[in-house]
Amino acid sequence: MPEALHIPGTPRGGFRRGRCLVAVTLVLYIAGASGCRAGESGASAQESPVPSMAAPPVRDMAPPKAMGPVTKRAIPGPSRPMTSPGRGAIAPSPDRSLAMPKNDRPVRIVAVGDLMAQDRLLKAMGGSSERWTRAFDDFLPAFKAADLVFGNLETPVTEVPWSARLRRANLLAPAPAFRSDRAMLRGVHRAGFTLLGVANNHILDQGPEGLAQTLENLEAEGLGSVGVTPRDRDPLVVVNIRGVRIGVLAFAAFTNVRQKTFRLKRYTIGFMNEHDPPGVQRALEMVTRNRPKVDLLVLSLHWGWEFDNRPSTYQRAVASKLIRGGADVILGHHPHVLQPASRVLLPDGRRGFVIFSLGNSLNAMGIETLAHYRKEAAGRSDSVVLTLTVAPERGRRPRVEVSWAPAFSMVRGAARDRHYALVDLRRELSRRRTSRTCMEGRVDTCRAVEHRLGVLRAMYQNLPETPR
């Protein structure tokens, strides 16, 4: 039985109390808040501020107290739908009654963590979309069999970088400024991805023009996006799969721009963080308002502390509130390491599901050799591929079964043929044993792979593994 989060009025679950955060992080925030200078975007009174890390340090806190009502604002629907070729149609959410499912075949959703764009990774990919696709070889069958494949795009995708002057004026240091190319989008689309979250702290790394071009490139490559929308569009993305309407909303805690000097004119980013209780309330109202429009409501939340395997009190409390308000599934991103998963039990018997962090997906943040498999940095290479099997039930919310596959972002090849791959640890162990290639010098790589596999199985012992 999966561990349950505490909901007021129900028995407490087994989560441990979150750790107190180290006060030294305050220094980074104060440094990021100083020296602000306006960019060239021409801010006006009608523009919305963009939350950033230039804020008080985050502390574990008790569940937020009840907050007063927030005035609702009517949001016009999108002017045109988006489509995902060969899968369910990705479209704006009309305000109408749900259609009943056309058949009882379960809908399959696959979700992964952060798709990164470090310089080492981009150099290894060499602008080849084929390399991006082959990086997911172990999971291509699962991706192709899924109706919806979701990941968090942790980078702008643009040909035109922000100038060094504007980066210095607007970005928080020492955070890196990511930028990738369309080969990445083309490659992950061919691998099977259909919808990417863009509400994260790096989406403005190349400024508003980079953001706009990212959205254009996603659409041009046939990929849907969620988390950033033009001001005249509804942020809810709905994917209709054989009559089952899957709704997706995405929120970020902050971006890496200076909050006091940066404004967005054309777009709205979904924001929610612990320093803005009204923002949490608005997100909750958005969930409640959109719940009747869909059969299943999925949230992508960019939250939590980097490199911390334990969700904070804030994450646990907000997950409870959002699921109580109508969310069915919460997919967490941003910590760059894995965090636990749990069912949320409600007094009416309904169950939600939350995985607080899916960790990194394909990335170059972790270890470069299995010789370092016991180092803390190896946790940045740990990953999961989550499968949600959604079974329609006439007149009721769909039943959601969850399973996971243990994954690891691994470096392959020699110096001149260096590339990265997201491997299934079970398959990788079998390959090395079958080919008798466990030993690399003095390093028993099979033992290394077994160790990482054990770490992941300990983390998700409350969930069944997806069959190989």
C-alpha positions as CSV (number, residue, x, y, z in Angstrom):
1,M,0.0,0.0,0.0
2,P,1.6,3.3,-1.0
3,E,2.4,5.7,1.7
4,A,-0.3,8.4,2.0
5,L,0.0,12.1,2.7
6,H,-1.8,13.6,5.6
7,I,-5.1,15.4,4.8
8,P,-6.9,17.2,7.6
9,G,-9.6,15.0,9.0
10,T,-7.8,11.7,8.1
11,P,-5.0,9.7,9.8
12,R,-1.5,10.9,9.3
13,G,0.8,9.2,6.8
14,G,4.4,8.2,7.4
15,F,6.3,11.1,5.9
16,R,9.2,12.3,7.9
17,R,9.3,15.9,9.0
18,G,11.2,18.1,6.4
19,R,14.7,19.3,7.3
20,C,15.3,22.9,8.2
21,L,17.1,24.7,5.4
22,V,20.6,26.0,5.8
23,A,20.6,29.7,6.5
24,V,23.5,30.3,4.2
25,T,21.2,30.2,1.2
26,L,20.0,33.7,2.2
27,V,23.3,35.0,1.0
28,L,22.6,33.8,-2.6
29,Y,19.2,35.5,-2.6
30,I,20.5,38.8,-1.3
31,A,23.2,38.7,-3.9
32,G,20.7,38.0,-6.6
33,A,18.4,40.8,-5.5
34,S,21.1,43.5,-5.8
35,G,22.4,45.3,-8.8
36,C,19.2,45.1,-10.7
37,R,18.9,47.0,-14.0
38,A,16.0,47.3,-16.4
39,G,16.3,45.4,-19.7
40,E,15.2,46.6,-23.1
41,S,11.8,45.1,-23.1
42,G,10.1,48.4,-22.1
43,A,8.1,47.6,-19.0
44,S,4.8,49.3,-18.5
45,A,2.1,49.4,-15.8
46,Q,0.1,46.8,-17.6
47,E,2.9,44.2,-17.5
48,S,3.1,41.4,-14.9
49,P,6.1,40.9,-12.8
50,V,8.0,37.6,-13.2
51,P,8.8,35.9,-10.0
52,S,12.5,35.1,-9.5
53,M,14.9,33.6,-6.9
54,A,15.4,37.2,-5.6
55,A,13.1,36.5,-2.7
56,P,13.4,35.5,1.0
57,P,14.9,32.1,1.7
58,V,12.4,29.2,1.5
59,R,11.7,27.5,4.9
60,D,9.7,24.4,5.7
61,M,6.4,25.5,6.9
62,A,3.1,24.2,8.1
63,P,0.2,23.9,5.7
64,P,-1.0,27.4,4.7
65,K,-3.9,28.8,6.6
66,A,-7.2,29.4,4.9
67,M,-6.8,32.4,2.6
68,G,-9.4,34.9,1.5
69,P,-11.2,34.8,-1.8
70,V,-9.3,36.0,-4.9
71,T,-11.2,37.8,-7.7
72,K,-11.6,35.5,-10.7
73,R,-10.8,36.8,-14.1
74,A,-12.3,35.5,-17.2
75,I,-9.7,34.1,-19.6
76,P,-10.6,34.0,-23.3
77,G,-9.9,30.6,-25.0
78,P,-7.1,30.1,-27.5
79,S,-7.7,31.3,-31.0
80,R,-6.6,28.0,-32.5
81,P,-5.9,24.5,-31.4
82,M,-2.7,22.7,-31.3
83,T,-2.4,19.1,-32.6
84,S,-0.1,16.3,-31.9
85,P,0.3,14.2,-35.0
86,G,-0.6,10.5,-34.6
87,R,-1.8,10.9,-31.0
88,G,-4.7,12.5,-29.2
89,A,-5.6,16.0,-30.3
90,I,-4.1,18.7,-28.1
91,A,-6.6,21.6,-27.9
92,P,-7.9,24.5,-25.8
93,S,-10.5,23.6,-23.3
94,P,-14.0,24.6,-24.3
95,D,-16.5,25.2,-21.5
96,R,-18.8,22.3,-22.2
97,S,-19.9,19.0,-20.8
98,L,-17.5,16.0,-21.1
99,A,-18.1,13.5,-23.8
100,M,-18.2,9.9,-22.6
101,P,-15.3,7.7,-23.6
102,K,-15.6,6.0,-27.0
103,N,-14.2,2.7,-25.7
104,D,-12.9,1.2,-22.5
105,R,-9.3,0.7,-23.6
106,P,-7.0,2.3,-21.0
107,V,-5.1,5.5,-21.8
108,R,-1.4,5.3,-21.2
109,I,0.6,8.4,-20.2
110,V,4.4,8.3,-19.8
111,A,6.3,11.1,-17.9
112,V,10.0,11.8,-17.4
113,G,11.9,14.5,-15.5
114,D,14.0,17.4,-16.7
115,L,15.3,17.5,-20.3
116,M,18.5,19.4,-19.8
117,A,20.9,21.3,-22.2
118,Q,24.3,21.6,-20.5
119,D,27.2,22.5,-22.9
120,R,28.7,19.0,-22.5
121,L,25.5,17.4,-23.5
122,L,24.9,19.7,-26.5
123,K,28.5,19.2,-27.7
124,A,28.1,15.4,-27.5
125,M,24.8,15.6,-29.5
126,G,26.5,17.7,-32.2
127,G,23.3,19.2,-33.5
128,S,22.1,15.7,-34.5
129,S,18.4,15.0,-34.0
130,E,19.1,11.4,-34.6
131,R,21.4,11.3,-31.5
132,W,18.7,12.9,-29.4
133,T,16.3,10.2,-30.5
134,R,18.7,7.3,-30.0
135,A,19.5,8.6,-26.5
136,F,16.1,7.1,-25.5
137,D,16.5,3.8,-27.2
138,D,15.8,1.7,-24.1
139,F,12.4,3.5,-23.8
140,L,11.4,3.9,-27.4
141,P,8.9,1.0,-27.3
142,A,7.3,2.4,-24.1
143,F,7.1,5.9,-25.7
144,K,5.7,4.6,-28.9
145,A,3.0,2.6,-27.1
146,A,1.9,5.6,-25.0
147,D,-0.9,8.0,-25.9
148,L,0.9,10.9,-24.3
149,V,4.6,11.4,-23.4
150,F,5.5,14.3,-21.2
151,G,8.7,15.9,-20.0
152,N,10.0,19.2,-18.6
153,L,11.9,21.2,-21.2
154,E,14.5,22.9,-19.0
155,T,15.9,25.2,-21.7
156,P,14.9,27.8,-24.3
157,V,15.2,26.6,-27.8
158,T,16.3,29.6,-29.9
159,E,18.8,30.5,-32.6
160,V,19.2,34.0,-31.2
161,P,20.8,34.3,-27.7
162,W,20.3,37.2,-25.3
163,S,23.2,39.6,-25.5
164,A,25.8,39.4,-22.7
165,R,24.7,42.9,-21.5
166,L,21.1,41.9,-21.1
167,R,22.0,38.6,-19.4
168,R,24.1,40.6,-16.9
169,A,21.3,43.1,-16.4
170,N,18.5,40.6,-16.0
171,L,19.7,37.1,-15.0
172,L,20.6,36.0,-11.6
173,A,24.2,34.9,-11.1
174,P,25.6,32.4,-10.9
175,A,22.8,30.4,-12.5
176,P,23.7,29.1,-16.0
177,A,21.9,30.4,-19.0
178,F,20.8,27.5,-21.1
179,R,20.0,27.5,-24.9
180,S,19.4,24.6,-27.2
181,D,18.5,24.1,-30.9
182,R,15.7,22.6,-32.9
183,A,17.6,19.4,-33.3
184,M,16.7,18.7,-29.7
185,L,13.0,19.2,-30.3
186,R,13.0,17.2,-33.5
187,G,14.9,14.3,-31.9
188,V,12.7,14.0,-28.8
189,H,9.6,14.3,-30.9
190,R,10.8,11.4,-33.0
191,A,11.5,9.5,-29.8
192,G,7.8,9.8,-29.0
193,F,7.4,13.0,-26.8
194,T,4.2,14.8,-27.5
195,L,3.8,17.5,-24.7
196,L,6.6,19.4,-22.9
197,G,6.3,21.6,-19.8
198,V,7.9,25.0,-20.1
199,A,7.0,26.5,-16.8
200,N,10.4,26.4,-15.1
201,N,13.2,28.6,-13.9
202,H,15.3,28.4,-17.1
203,I,12.6,29.3,-19.6
204,L,13.6,33.0,-19.7
205,D,17.3,32.4,-19.9
206,Q,17.4,34.0,-23.4
207,G,14.8,36.7,-22.6
208,P,11.3,37.3,-24.0
209,E,12.4,36.9,-27.6
210,G,14.0,33.5,-26.7
211,L,10.7,32.5,-25.0
212,A,8.6,33.4,-28.0
213,Q,10.9,31.6,-30.4
214,T,10.9,28.5,-28.1
215,L,7.1,28.3,-28.4
216,E,7.2,28.8,-32.1
217,N,9.8,26.1,-32.5
218,L,7.8,23.7,-30.4
219,E,4.7,24.2,-32.6
220,A,6.8,23.9,-35.8
221,E,8.2,20.6,-34.6
222,G,4.7,19.2,-33.8
223,L,5.1,19.4,-30.0
224,G,2.5,20.7,-27.6
225,S,3.6,22.9,-24.6
226,V,2.1,23.8,-21.3
227,G,2.9,26.4,-18.7
228,V,3.4,29.5,-20.8
229,T,0.6,31.0,-22.8
230,P,-0.2,34.2,-24.7
231,R,-2.2,36.5,-22.5
232,D,-5.5,35.9,-24.4
233,R,-5.4,32.1,-24.1
234,D,-6.5,29.7,-21.4
235,P,-3.5,28.0,-19.7
236,L,-5.3,24.6,-19.6
237,V,-4.1,22.2,-22.2
238,V,-6.6,19.3,-23.0
239,V,-5.6,16.2,-24.8
240,N,-8.5,14.2,-26.0
241,I,-7.6,10.5,-26.3
242,R,-10.4,8.2,-27.5
243,G,-12.9,10.4,-25.8
244,V,-11.0,10.6,-22.5
245,R,-10.1,14.3,-21.8
246,I,-6.7,14.7,-20.1
247,G,-6.2,18.2,-18.8
248,V,-2.7,19.5,-18.0
249,L,-1.7,22.7,-16.1
250,A,1.9,23.7,-15.2
251,F,3.3,26.1,-12.6
252,A,6.9,27.2,-11.7
253,A,8.0,28.6,-8.4
254,F,10.3,31.2,-10.0
255,T,12.5,32.1,-13.0
256,N,16.1,33.1,-13.1
257,V,15.4,36.7,-14.0
258,R,15.4,39.6,-11.6
259,Q,11.9,40.1,-10.4
260,K,12.0,43.9,-9.8
261,T,13.3,44.8,-13.2
262,F,11.9,42.3,-15.6
263,R,8.4,42.2,-17.1
264,L,6.6,40.1,-19.7
265,K,4.3,41.8,-22.2
266,R,2.9,39.0,-24.4
267,Y,2.9,35.9,-22.3
268,T,1.8,34.6,-18.9
269,I,3.8,32.0,-17.0
270,G,2.0,29.9,-14.5
271,F,3.5,30.8,-11.0
272,M,3.0,29.4,-7.6
273,N,5.4,29.5,-4.6
274,E,5.4,29.5,-0.8
275,H,6.1,33.3,-0.6
276,D,2.9,34.2,-2.4
277,P,-0.1,32.6,-0.6
278,P,-2.5,34.5,-3.0
279,G,-0.6,32.8,-5.9
280,V,-1.2,29.4,-4.3
281,Q,-4.9,30.3,-3.9
282,R,-5.1,31.4,-7.6
283,A,-3.5,28.1,-8.7
284,L,-6.0,26.2,-6.5
285,E,-8.9,28.1,-7.9
286,M,-7.6,27.4,-11.4
287,V,-7.6,23.7,-10.6
288,T,-11.1,23.8,-9.2
289,R,-12.4,25.8,-12.1
290,N,-11.0,23.5,-14.7
291,R,-11.7,20.2,-13.0
292,P,-15.3,19.8,-14.5
293,K,-13.9,20.3,-18.0
294,V,-11.8,17.1,-18.0
295,D,-11.8,13.5,-17.0
296,L,-8.3,13.6,-15.5
297,L,-6.4,16.6,-14.3
298,V,-2.6,16.5,-14.3
299,L,-0.3,19.2,-12.8
300,S,3.4,19.7,-13.6
301,L,5.0,21.6,-10.7
302,H,8.5,23.1,-10.8
303,W,9.2,23.3,-7.1
304,G,11.4,22.1,-4.2
305,W,15.0,22.5,-3.4
306,E,17.8,21.5,-5.7
307,F,19.7,18.3,-4.9
308,D,17.4,17.5,-1.9
309,N,15.8,14.0,-2.0
310,R,13.2,15.0,0.6
311,P,10.1,17.1,-0.2
312,S,9.6,20.1,2.0
313,T,6.6,20.6,4.3
314,Y,5.4,23.2,1.8
315,Q,5.5,20.7,-1.1
316,R,3.5,18.1,0.9
317,A,1.0,20.7,2.1
318,V,0.4,22.2,-1.3
319,A,0.1,18.8,-2.9
320,S,-2.6,17.9,-0.5
321,K,-4.5,21.1,-1.2
322,L,-4.3,20.8,-4.9
323,I,-5.4,17.2,-5.0
324,R,-8.2,18.0,-2.6
325,G,-9.1,20.9,-5.0
326,G,-9.5,18.5,-8.0
327,A,-6.0,17.5,-9.3
328,D,-5.6,13.8,-9.9
329,V,-1.9,13.6,-10.6
330,I,1.1,15.8,-9.7
331,L,4.4,15.5,-11.5
332,G,7.2,17.3,-9.7
333,H,10.4,18.8,-11.3
334,H,13.3,21.0,-10.5
335,P,15.3,19.4,-7.7
336,H,17.5,17.5,-10.2
337,V,17.4,14.4,-8.0
338,L,14.6,12.0,-7.3
339,Q,12.0,12.5,-4.5
340,P,9.4,10.0,-3.2
341,A,6.0,9.2,-4.6
342,S,2.8,8.8,-2.7
343,R,-0.9,8.4,-2.9
344,V,-3.0,11.2,-1.3
345,L,-6.1,9.8,0.4
346,L,-9.2,12.0,0.7
347,P,-12.1,11.7,3.2
348,D,-14.5,10.9,0.4
349,G,-12.4,7.9,-0.6
350,R,-10.8,9.5,-3.7
351,R,-7.1,9.0,-4.3
352,G,-4.7,11.3,-6.0
353,F,-1.1,10.6,-6.9
354,V,2.0,12.7,-6.5
355,I,5.7,12.2,-7.3
356,F,7.5,15.1,-5.8
357,S,10.4,15.0,-8.2
358,L,11.1,12.9,-11.3
359,G,14.7,14.0,-11.2
360,N,16.7,14.6,-14.3
361,S,15.9,12.8,-17.5
362,L,18.7,13.1,-20.1
363,N,21.3,15.4,-18.7
364,A,25.0,16.1,-18.1
365,M,24.8,17.1,-14.4
366,G,25.7,13.8,-12.9
367,I,28.7,11.4,-13.1
368,E,30.8,10.9,-16.2
369,T,32.0,7.4,-15.3
370,L,30.5,4.5,-13.3
371,A,33.7,4.5,-11.2
372,H,31.9,7.3,-9.3
373,Y,28.7,5.4,-8.7
374,R,28.8,6.0,-4.9
375,K,29.3,9.7,-5.1
376,E,26.5,12.1,-4.3
377,A,26.6,13.5,-7.9
378,A,25.4,10.1,-9.1
379,G,22.0,11.0,-7.8
380,R,21.8,13.6,-10.5
381,S,22.0,10.9,-13.1
382,D,19.3,8.8,-11.4
383,S,15.9,9.0,-13.2
384,V,12.6,7.3,-13.5
385,V,10.2,6.8,-16.4
386,L,6.7,6.9,-15.0
387,T,3.7,5.2,-16.6
388,L,0.1,6.2,-15.7
389,T,-2.5,3.7,-17.0
390,V,-5.8,5.5,-17.0
391,A,-8.9,3.2,-17.1
392,P,-12.2,5.0,-17.9
393,E,-15.1,4.3,-15.6
394,R,-18.5,5.4,-16.8
395,G,-20.0,8.0,-14.5
396,R,-16.9,8.2,-12.3
397,R,-13.4,9.5,-12.4
398,P,-11.0,7.2,-14.3
399,R,-9.0,4.7,-12.3
400,V,-5.2,5.5,-12.4
401,E,-2.6,2.8,-12.0
402,V,1.0,3.8,-11.6
403,S,4.2,2.0,-12.4
404,W,7.8,3.1,-12.9
405,A,11.0,2.0,-14.6
406,P,14.5,2.7,-13.2
407,A,16.6,4.9,-15.4
408,F,20.0,6.5,-15.5
409,S,21.5,9.2,-17.7
410,M,24.8,7.6,-18.8
411,V,27.8,8.6,-20.8
412,R,28.7,6.3,-23.6
413,G,31.6,6.0,-26.2
414,A,35.1,7.3,-26.4
415,A,36.2,10.9,-26.5
416,R,35.6,11.4,-30.2
417,D,32.3,9.5,-30.1
418,R,31.0,10.6,-26.8
419,H,27.3,10.6,-26.4
420,Y,24.6,10.4,-23.7
421,A,21.8,7.9,-23.2
422,L,18.9,7.4,-20.8
423,V,19.2,3.7,-20.0
424,D,16.9,1.3,-18.3
425,L,19.1,0.1,-15.5
426,R,17.7,-3.4,-15.7
427,R,18.5,-3.7,-19.4
428,E,21.9,-2.2,-18.9
429,L,22.8,-4.7,-16.2
430,S,21.6,-7.6,-18.4
431,R,23.5,-6.3,-21.4
432,R,26.8,-6.0,-19.5
433,R,26.4,-9.4,-18.0
434,T,25.5,-11.1,-21.3
435,S,28.4,-9.5,-23.1
436,R,30.7,-10.1,-20.2
437,T,31.8,-6.5,-20.2
438,C,31.3,-5.8,-16.5
439,M,34.9,-4.9,-15.8
440,E,36.2,-1.6,-17.1
441,G,39.8,-1.5,-15.8
442,R,39.4,-2.1,-12.1
443,V,35.8,-0.9,-11.9
444,D,33.1,-3.6,-11.7
445,T,30.4,-1.7,-13.7
446,C,27.8,-4.4,-13.0
447,R,28.2,-3.8,-9.3
448,A,27.9,0.0,-10.0
449,V,24.7,-0.5,-12.0
450,E,23.3,-2.8,-9.3
451,H,24.0,-0.2,-6.7
452,R,22.1,2.6,-8.5
453,L,19.3,0.2,-9.2
454,G,19.1,-0.6,-5.5
455,V,19.0,3.1,-4.6
456,L,16.0,3.7,-6.9
457,R,14.1,0.6,-5.7
458,A,14.5,1.7,-2.2
459,M,13.0,5.1,-3.1
460,Y,10.0,3.6,-4.9
461,Q,9.4,0.4,-3.1
462,N,5.8,1.4,-2.7
463,L,5.2,1.3,-6.5
464,P,5.2,-1.6,-8.9
465,E,7.9,-1.6,-11.6
466,T,6.9,-1.3,-15.2
467,P,7.8,-4.7,-17.0
468,R,10.9,-4.5,-19.2
